[in-house]
Amino acid sequence: MEGTMETPKKRAPRKPASSSSRSTRTATTAARAAAPVEPTHEAIARRAYDLYVHAGGVHGRDVEFWLTAERELKGKRHA
């Protein structure tokens, strides 16, 4: 099988997008940008840990730090 090479397949030229499909694509992109994106579990955990460290490593306030981190990150995404 050495020495055999397949020739690459040629693709048909793409037709230019019509203005209606372009506007639909733009509207879809805008809708995605406007849709709220929930912060990931990891992002909330990282921020909650930062709050914990900043508070001097105080134990027993984990729920408070978590809720504060969640609120902060969701606020940034909606702003």
C-alpha positions, 0 to 999 in steps of 0.5 A: 500500500505504500506509494498510493495517495488519494486525491483530495476531494474538491468541494462545491463552491458555496453560494453566498448567504441570502440576506434573510439567512444572514439576518436570521443568523444575526438574530440567533447570535444576538439571542445567545449573547442576551441569554443569561448564562449560569455560572459553573459550579467550579466558578462559584466554588473558586469565588466562594473560596476566595471569599473564605480566604479573604475573611481569614479562613473563618469556618462555619460560613461556607453557605454564606460564602457560597451564596455570596459568590453565586449572587456576585457571579450571576449579577456579573452575567446579567449586567 
